[in-house]
Amino acid sequence: MSESGEVYDPENHLDSLVLRVNTWNKEDVRELLSILDQVPEALRATGRPPRASDVIDYSSLPTEPIPQGRELYPIWAMDKKGRCLVGQAADKVEELSYIIAK
């Protein structure tokens, strides 16, 4: 039970995380990463395998427009300040300026 007296419902928690991902405001990609990091544990709590990709469509994450010519670099989402969620597992944050300089 939570401090407010509510019983923890893993399905509701998972649904809430998925909603937060899908409605992310693009202000800070680190917030998006933090939410995504919680999804595997929420899946475990529901008794499902901890594969976030089962409930999150990484190819359609909310994002600011990613500049042309970056298709080969694994940028999953970019925030309004140019911080990007990158990596094969979408588990790192890099500045767009760093990516462009590579």
N, CA, C and O atoms as a GROMACS GRO file, in nm:
protein
  408
    1MET      N    1   0.083  -0.118   0.000
    1MET     CA    2   0.000   0.000   0.000
    1MET      C    3   0.087   0.125   0.000
    1MET      O    4   0.191   0.129   0.066
    2SER      N    5   0.045   0.225  -0.074
    2SER     CA    6   0.119   0.350  -0.076
    2SER      C    7   0.082   0.435   0.044
    2SER      O    8  -0.009   0.401   0.120
    3GLU      N    9   0.153   0.547   0.060
    3GLU     CA   10   0.125   0.637   0.172
    3GLU      C   11  -0.018   0.691   0.165
    3GLU      O   12  -0.076   0.724   0.268
    4SER      N   13  -0.074   0.700   0.045
    4SER     CA   14  -0.210   0.751   0.032
    4SER      C   15  -0.314   0.642   0.055
    4SER      O   16  -0.434   0.668   0.047
    5GLY      N   17  -0.268   0.520   0.084
    5GLY     CA   18  -0.359   0.410   0.113
    5GLY      C   19  -0.400   0.331  -0.010
    5GLY      O   20  -0.480   0.238   0.001
    6GLU      N   21  -0.345   0.364  -0.125
    6GLU     CA   22  -0.378   0.292  -0.247
    6GLU      C   23  -0.294   0.165  -0.256
    6GLU      O   24  -0.177   0.164  -0.219
    7VAL      N   25  -0.355   0.060  -0.307
    7VAL     CA   26  -0.285  -0.066  -0.329
    7VAL      C   27  -0.210  -0.055  -0.461
    7VAL      O   28  -0.264  -0.007  -0.561
    8TYR      N   29  -0.084  -0.099  -0.462
    8TYR     CA   30  -0.002  -0.095  -0.583
    8TYR      C   31  -0.059  -0.191  -0.686
    8TYR      O   32  -0.079  -0.309  -0.658
    9ASP      N   33  -0.084  -0.140  -0.803
    9ASP     CA   34  -0.134  -0.221  -0.914
    9ASP      C   35  -0.029  -0.215  -1.025
    9ASP      O   36  -0.016  -0.112  -1.091
   10PRO      N   37   0.046  -0.324  -1.047
   10PRO     CA   38   0.153  -0.320  -1.146
   10PRO      C   39   0.105  -0.290  -1.288
   10PRO      O   40   0.177  -0.224  -1.364
   11GLU      N   41  -0.013  -0.335  -1.324
   11GLU     CA   42  -0.065  -0.306  -1.458
   11GLU      C   43  -0.092  -0.156  -1.474
   11GLU      O   44  -0.060  -0.098  -1.578
   12ASN      N   45  -0.150  -0.094  -1.372
   12ASN     CA   46  -0.174   0.052  -1.378
   12ASN      C   47  -0.043   0.128  -1.384
   12ASN      O   48  -0.030   0.227  -1.456
   13HIS      N   49   0.056   0.081  -1.306
   13HIS     CA   50   0.187   0.147  -1.307
   13HIS      C   51   0.249   0.138  -1.446
   13HIS      O   52   0.301   0.237  -1.498
   14LEU      N   53   0.244   0.021  -1.506
   14LEU     CA   54   0.298   0.002  -1.641
   14LEU      C   55   0.224   0.091  -1.741
   14LEU      O   56   0.287   0.158  -1.823
   15ASP      N   57   0.092   0.093  -1.733
   15ASP     CA   58   0.014   0.179  -1.823
   15ASP      C   59   0.052   0.325  -1.805
   15ASP      O   60   0.060   0.400  -1.903
   16SER      N   61   0.075   0.366  -1.682
   16SER     CA   62   0.114   0.504  -1.654
   16SER      C   63   0.250   0.535  -1.715
   16SER      O   64   0.268   0.643  -1.773
   17LEU      N   65   0.345   0.444  -1.704
   17LEU     CA   66   0.477   0.464  -1.764
   17LEU      C   67   0.468   0.476  -1.916
   17LEU      O   68   0.531   0.563  -1.975
   18VAL      N   69   0.391   0.388  -1.977
   18VAL     CA   70   0.376   0.392  -2.123
   18VAL      C   71   0.312   0.524  -2.165
   18VAL      O   72   0.354   0.584  -2.263
   19LEU      N   73   0.212   0.568  -2.092
   19LEU     CA   74   0.149   0.697  -2.122
   19LEU      C   75   0.249   0.811  -2.107
   19LEU      O   76   0.252   0.901  -2.191
   20ARG      N   77   0.330   0.808  -2.002
   20ARG     CA   78   0.431   0.912  -1.982
   20ARG      C   79   0.533   0.914  -2.096
   20ARG      O   80   0.578   1.021  -2.138
   21VAL      N   81   0.570   0.798  -2.146
   21VAL     CA   82   0.662   0.792  -2.262
   21VAL      C   83   0.595   0.854  -2.383
   21VAL      O   84   0.654   0.938  -2.451
   22ASN      N   85   0.472   0.813  -2.410
   22ASN     CA   86   0.403   0.858  -2.532
   22ASN      C   87   0.365   1.005  -2.529
   22ASN      O   88   0.340   1.065  -2.634
   23THR      N   89   0.360   1.064  -2.410
   23THR     CA   90   0.323   1.206  -2.398
   23THR      C   91   0.439   1.290  -2.348
   23THR      O   92   0.419   1.403  -2.303
   24TRP      N   93   0.560   1.238  -2.356
   24TRP     CA   94   0.679   1.312  -2.311
   24TRP      C   95   0.683   1.447  -2.381
   24TRP      O   96   0.658   1.456  -2.501
   25ASN      N   97   0.715   1.553  -2.305
   25ASN     CA   98   0.708   1.691  -2.355
   25ASN      C   99   0.831   1.739  -2.432
   25ASN      O  100   0.835   1.854  -2.474
   26LYS      N  101   0.929   1.655  -2.450
   26LYS     CA  102   1.051   1.685  -2.526
   26LYS      C  103   1.139   1.792  -2.462
   26LYS      O  104   1.223   1.852  -2.529
   27GLU      N  105   1.120   1.817  -2.333
   27GLU     CA  106   1.201   1.917  -2.263
   27GLU      C  107   1.339   1.864  -2.225
   27GLU      O  108   1.440   1.933  -2.243
   28ASP      N  109   1.344   1.741  -2.173
   28ASP     CA  110   1.470   1.686  -2.125
   28ASP      C  111   1.473   1.536  -2.152
   28ASP      O  112   1.398   1.460  -2.090
   29VAL      N  113   1.557   1.493  -2.242
   29VAL     CA  114   1.561   1.353  -2.282
   29VAL      C  115   1.603   1.263  -2.165
   29VAL      O  116   1.576   1.143  -2.166
   30ARG      N  117   1.669   1.321  -2.065
   30ARG     CA  118   1.707   1.241  -1.947
   30ARG      C  119   1.583   1.195  -1.871
   30ARG      O  120   1.583   1.089  -1.810
   31GLU      N  121   1.478   1.276  -1.874
   31GLU     CA  122   1.351   1.235  -1.812
   31GLU      C  123   1.292   1.116  -1.886
   31GLU      O  124   1.244   1.021  -1.825
   32LEU      N  125   1.295   1.123  -2.019
   32LEU     CA  126   1.246   1.011  -2.100
   32LEU      C  127   1.324   0.884  -2.068
   32LEU      O  128   1.265   0.777  -2.052
   33LEU      N  129   1.456   0.895  -2.060
   33LEU     CA  130   1.540   0.780  -2.028
   33LEU      C  131   1.504   0.723  -1.891
   33LEU      O  132   1.499   0.601  -1.874
   34SER      N  133   1.480   0.809  -1.795
   34SER     CA  134   1.443   0.765  -1.661
   34SER      C  135   1.312   0.685  -1.662
   34SER      O  136   1.299   0.583  -1.595
   35ILE      N  137   1.216   0.733  -1.740
   35ILE     CA  138   1.089   0.661  -1.749
   35ILE      C  139   1.111   0.526  -1.817
   35ILE      O  140   1.062   0.423  -1.770
   36LEU      N  141   1.184   0.527  -1.928
   36LEU     CA  142   1.211   0.402  -2.000
   36LEU      C  143   1.284   0.300  -1.912
   36LEU      O  144   1.259   0.180  -1.922
   37ASP      N  145   1.373   0.348  -1.826
   37ASP     CA  146   1.447   0.259  -1.736
   37ASP      C  147   1.355   0.187  -1.637
   37ASP      O  148   1.391   0.081  -1.587
   38GLN      N  149   1.240   0.244  -1.609
   38GLN     CA  150   1.146   0.184  -1.514
   38GLN      C  151   1.057   0.077  -1.575
   38GLN      O  152   0.998  -0.004  -1.504
   39VAL      N  153   1.047   0.076  -1.707
   39VAL     CA  154   0.954  -0.014  -1.775
   39VAL      C  155   0.988  -0.162  -1.753
   39VAL      O  156   0.896  -0.239  -1.724
   40PRO      N  157   1.113  -0.207  -1.765
   40PRO     CA  158   1.140  -0.351  -1.743
   40PRO      C  159   1.097  -0.400  -1.605
   40PRO      O  160   1.041  -0.509  -1.592
   41GLU      N  161   1.121  -0.321  -1.501
   41GLU     CA  162   1.080  -0.362  -1.366
   41GLU      C  163   0.928  -0.368  -1.355
   41GLU      O  164   0.873  -0.458  -1.291
   42ALA      N  165   0.861  -0.272  -1.416
   42ALA     CA  166   0.714  -0.273  -1.415
   42ALA      C  167   0.662  -0.396  -1.488
   42ALA      O  168   0.564  -0.458  -1.445
   43LEU      N  169   0.726  -0.432  -1.599
   43LEU     CA  170   0.686  -0.554  -1.670
   43LEU      C  171   0.706  -0.677  -1.582
   43LEU      O  172   0.619  -0.764  -1.576
   44ARG      N  173   0.822  -0.684  -1.514
   44ARG     CA  174   0.847  -0.798  -1.423
   44ARG      C  175   0.736  -0.808  -1.318
   44ARG      O  176   0.689  -0.917  -1.286
   45ALA      N  177   0.694  -0.693  -1.265
   45ALA     CA  178   0.592  -0.691  -1.161
   45ALA      C  179   0.457  -0.743  -1.212
   45ALA      O  180   0.375  -0.791  -1.134
   46THR      N  181   0.435  -0.734  -1.343
   46THR     CA  182   0.311  -0.787  -1.400
   46THR      C  183   0.325  -0.934  -1.438
   46THR      O  184   0.227  -0.997  -1.479
   47GLY      N  185   0.447  -0.988  -1.425
   47GLY     CA  186   0.470  -1.128  -1.459
   47GLY      C  187   0.512  -1.150  -1.603
   47GLY      O  188   0.520  -1.264  -1.649
   48ARG      N  189   0.538  -1.042  -1.674
   48ARG     CA  190   0.580  -1.053  -1.814
   48ARG      C  191   0.731  -1.042  -1.826
   48ARG      O  192   0.797  -0.993  -1.734
   49PRO      N  193   0.787  -1.088  -1.938
   49PRO     CA  194   0.931  -1.070  -1.961
   49PRO      C  195   0.965  -0.921  -1.961
   49PRO      O  196   0.885  -0.839  -2.007
   50PRO      N  197   1.082  -0.885  -1.909
   50PRO     CA  198   1.118  -0.743  -1.895
   50PRO      C  199   1.171  -0.679  -2.024
   50PRO      O  200   1.275  -0.613  -2.021
   51ARG      N  201   1.101  -0.697  -2.134
   51ARG     CA  202   1.141  -0.638  -2.262
   51ARG      C  203   1.056  -0.514  -2.287
   51ARG      O  204   0.939  -0.524  -2.325
   52ALA      N  205   1.116  -0.398  -2.267
   52ALA     CA  206   1.042  -0.273  -2.285
   52ALA      C  207   0.986  -0.262  -2.426
   52ALA      O  208   0.879  -0.204  -2.446
   53SER      N  209   1.056  -0.318  -2.524
   53SER     CA  210   1.010  -0.309  -2.662
   53SER      C  211   0.877  -0.382  -2.685
   53SER      O  212   0.814  -0.365  -2.789
   54ASP      N  213   0.834  -0.463  -2.588
   54ASP     CA  214   0.703  -0.529  -2.598
   54ASP      C  215   0.589  -0.428  -2.579
   54ASP      O  216   0.478  -0.451  -2.627
   55VAL      N  217   0.616  -0.318  -2.510
   55VAL     CA  218   0.510  -0.220  -2.481
   55VAL      C  219   0.543  -0.079  -2.529
   55VAL      O  220   0.457   0.008  -2.530
   56ILE      N  221   0.668  -0.056  -2.568
   56ILE     CA  222   0.712   0.075  -2.616
   56ILE      C  223   0.757   0.062  -2.761
   56ILE      O  224   0.840  -0.023  -2.793
   57ASP      N  225   0.703   0.147  -2.848
   57ASP     CA  226   0.747   0.149  -2.987
   57ASP      C  227   0.858   0.254  -2.998
   57ASP      O  228   0.831   0.373  -3.012
   58TYR      N  229   0.981   0.208  -2.992
   58TYR     CA  230   1.096   0.299  -2.994
   58TYR      C  231   1.105   0.378  -3.125
   58TYR      O  232   1.160   0.488  -3.126
   59SER      N  233   1.052   0.324  -3.232
   59SER     CA  234   1.061   0.394  -3.360
   59SER      C  235   0.966   0.512  -3.369
   59SER      O  236   0.974   0.592  -3.462
   60SER      N  237   0.875   0.525  -3.273
   60SER     CA  238   0.783   0.638  -3.277
   60SER      C  239   0.781   0.716  -3.145
   60SER      O  240   0.678   0.770  -3.105
   61LEU      N  241   0.896   0.721  -3.077
   61LEU     CA  242   0.905   0.801  -2.956
   61LEU      C  243   0.884   0.949  -2.991
   61LEU      O  244   0.923   0.993  -3.100
   62PRO      N  245   0.823   1.026  -2.901
   62PRO     CA  246   0.813   1.170  -2.925
   62PRO      C  247   0.953   1.228  -2.938
   62PRO      O  248   1.043   1.191  -2.862
   63THR      N  249   0.972   1.320  -3.031
   63THR     CA  250   1.104   1.377  -3.053
   63THR      C  251   1.093   1.511  -3.125
   63THR      O  252   0.998   1.538  -3.198
   64GLU      N  253   1.193   1.592  -3.101
   64GLU     CA  254   1.212   1.709  -3.184
   64GLU      C  255   1.265   1.658  -3.318
   64GLU      O  256   1.319   1.547  -3.324
   65PRO      N  257   1.250   1.735  -3.425
   65PRO     CA  258   1.301   1.688  -3.555
   65PRO      C  259   1.452   1.661  -3.549
   65PRO      O  260   1.530   1.746  -3.506
   66ILE      N  261   1.490   1.544  -3.591
   66ILE     CA  262   1.632   1.504  -3.593
   66ILE      C  263   1.689   1.548  -3.728
   66ILE      O  264   1.632   1.517  -3.833
   67PRO      N  265   1.802   1.618  -3.726
   67PRO     CA  266   1.859   1.669  -3.852
   67PRO      C  267   1.885   1.559  -3.955
   67PRO      O  268   1.917   1.445  -3.920
   68GLN      N  269   1.869   1.595  -4.081
   68GLN     CA  270   1.897   1.503  -4.191
   68GLN      C  271   2.043   1.457  -4.184
   68GLN      O  272   2.129   1.528  -4.132
   69GLY      N  273   2.068   1.339  -4.236
   69GLY     CA  274   2.204   1.286  -4.241
   69GLY      C  275   2.244   1.210  -4.117
   69GLY      O  276   2.358   1.165  -4.107
   70ARG      N  277   2.155   1.194  -4.024
   70ARG     CA  278   2.186   1.121  -3.900
   70ARG      C  279   2.117   0.985  -3.896
   70ARG      O  280   2.109   0.923  -3.790
   71GLU      N  281   2.068   0.939  -4.010
   71GLU     CA  282   1.991   0.815  -4.016
   71GLU      C  283   2.072   0.692  -3.973
   71GLU      O  284   2.015   0.596  -3.921
   72LEU      N  285   2.203   0.694  -3.995
   72LEU     CA  286   2.285   0.579  -3.961
   72LEU      C  287   2.328   0.577  -3.814
   72LEU      O  288   2.377   0.476  -3.765
   73TYR      N  289   2.308   0.688  -3.745
   73TYR     CA  290   2.343   0.695  -3.603
   73TYR      C  291   2.216   0.666  -3.524
   73TYR      O  292   2.112   0.724  -3.553
   74PRO      N  293   2.224   0.577  -3.425
   74PRO     CA  294   2.101   0.536  -3.355
   74PRO      C  295   2.047   0.644  -3.259
   74PRO      O  296   2.061   0.633  -3.137
   75ILE      N  297   1.984   0.747  -3.317
   75ILE     CA  298   1.917   0.849  -3.236
   75ILE      C  299   1.769   0.811  -3.229
   75ILE      O  300   1.701   0.805  -3.331
   76TRP      N  301   1.722   0.786  -3.108
   76TRP     CA  302   1.582   0.745  -3.088
   76TRP      C  303   1.491   0.865  -3.063
   76TRP      O  304   1.376   0.865  -3.104
   77ALA      N  305   1.544   0.966  -2.994
   77ALA     CA  306   1.465   1.085  -2.962
   77ALA      C  307   1.560   1.199  -2.930
   77ALA      O  308   1.673   1.177  -2.887
   78MET      N  309   1.511   1.322  -2.953
   78MET     CA  310   1.592   1.439  -2.921
   78MET      C  311   1.504   1.541  -2.850
   78MET      O  312   1.388   1.562  -2.887
   79ASP      N  313   1.561   1.605  -2.746
   79ASP     CA  314   1.485   1.706  -2.675
   79ASP      C  315   1.507   1.844  -2.735
   79ASP      O  316   1.581   1.859  -2.832
   80LYS      N  317   1.443   1.944  -2.678
   80LYS     CA  318   1.447   2.081  -2.730
   80LYS      C  319   1.584   2.146  -2.717
   80LYS      O  320   1.610   2.248  -2.782
   81LYS      N  321   1.673   2.090  -2.635
   81LYS     CA  322   1.806   2.146  -2.616
   81LYS      C  323   1.913   2.070  -2.694
   81LYS      O  324   2.032   2.099  -2.680
   82GLY      N  325   1.872   1.971  -2.776
   82GLY     CA  326   1.968   1.898  -2.857
   82GLY      C  327   2.032   1.780  -2.788
   82GLY      O  328   2.131   1.727  -2.836
   83ARG      N  329   1.976   1.738  -2.675
   83ARG     CA  330   2.023   1.615  -2.610
   83ARG      C  331   1.948   1.499  -2.673
   83ARG      O  332   1.826   1.506  -2.692
   84CYS      N  333   2.021   1.393  -2.706
   84CYS     CA  334   1.964   1.281  -2.780
   84CYS      C  335   1.969   1.151  -2.701
   84CYS      O  336   2.067   1.124  -2.631
   85LEU      N  337   1.864   1.074  -2.712
   85LEU     CA  338   1.862   0.938  -2.659
   85LEU      C  339   1.920   0.850  -2.770
   85LEU      O  340   1.865   0.843  -2.879
   86VAL      N  341   2.032   0.784  -2.741
   86VAL     CA  342   2.105   0.710  -2.843
   86VAL      C  343   2.143   0.571  -2.793
   86VAL      O  344   2.116   0.534  -2.678
   87GLY      N  345   2.205   0.496  -2.883
   87GLY     CA  346   2.256   0.363  -2.850
   87GLY      C  347   2.163   0.255  -2.900
   87GLY      O  348   2.042   0.276  -2.915
   88GLN      N  349   2.219   0.139  -2.924
   88GLN     CA  350   2.139   0.027  -2.971
   88GLN      C  351   2.024  -0.004  -2.876
   88GLN      O  352   1.916  -0.044  -2.919
   89ALA      N  353   2.048   0.013  -2.746
   89ALA     CA  354   1.946  -0.015  -2.646
   89ALA      C  355   1.874   0.112  -2.599
   89ALA      O  356   1.800   0.108  -2.500
   90ALA      N  357   1.895   0.222  -2.668
   90ALA     CA  358   1.834   0.351  -2.630
   90ALA      C  359   1.859   0.379  -2.482
   90ALA      O  360   1.767   0.408  -2.406
   91ASP      N  361   1.986   0.369  -2.443
   91ASP     CA  362   2.019   0.378  -2.301
   91ASP      C  363   2.127   0.482  -2.269
   91ASP      O  364   2.184   0.482  -2.160
   92LYS      N  365   2.156   0.570  -2.366
   92LYS     CA  366   2.260   0.672  -2.344
   92LYS      C  367   2.206   0.806  -2.390
   92LYS      O  368   2.115   0.815  -2.472
   93VAL      N  369   2.265   0.912  -2.334
   93VAL     CA  370   2.231   1.047  -2.376
   93VAL      C  371   2.357   1.113  -2.430
   93VAL      O  372   2.461   1.112  -2.364
   94GLU      N  373   2.347   1.170  -2.549
   94GLU     CA  374   2.459   1.243  -2.609
   94GLU      C  375   2.405   1.374  -2.665
   94GLU      O  376   2.290   1.382  -2.708
   95GLU      N  377   2.490   1.475  -2.665
   95GLU     CA  378   2.456   1.604  -2.725
   95GLU      C  379   2.459   1.593  -2.877
   95GLU      O  380   2.546   1.527  -2.933
   96LEU      N  381   2.365   1.658  -2.944
   96LEU     CA  382   2.363   1.656  -3.089
   96LEU      C  383   2.494   1.712  -3.144
   96LEU      O  384   2.545   1.661  -3.244
   97SER      N  385   2.548   1.815  -3.081
   97SER     CA  386   2.674   1.873  -3.130
   97SER      C  387   2.787   1.771  -3.128
   97SER      O  388   2.872   1.771  -3.216
   98TYR      N  389   2.788   1.682  -3.027
   98TYR     CA  390   2.887   1.575  -3.020
   98TYR      C  391   2.866   1.475  -3.133
   98TYR      O  392   2.963   1.429  -3.195
   99ILE      N  393   2.742   1.441  -3.160
   99ILE     CA  394   2.710   1.345  -3.266
   99ILE      C  395   2.752   1.402  -3.401
   99ILE      O  396   2.811   1.330  -3.482
  100ILE      N  397   2.722   1.527  -3.426
  100ILE     CA  398   2.755   1.591  -3.554
  100ILE      C  399   2.906   1.597  -3.573
  100ILE      O  400   2.956   1.582  -3.685
  101ALA      N  401   2.980   1.620  -3.464
  101ALA     CA  402   3.125   1.631  -3.472
  101ALA      C  403   3.194   1.498  -3.498
  101ALA      O  404   3.311   1.496  -3.537
  102LYS      N  405   3.126   1.387  -3.479
  102LYS     CA  406   3.187   1.254  -3.499
  102LYS      C  407   3.222   1.232  -3.643
  102LYS      O  408   3.274   1.126  -3.677
   0.00000   0.00000   0.00000
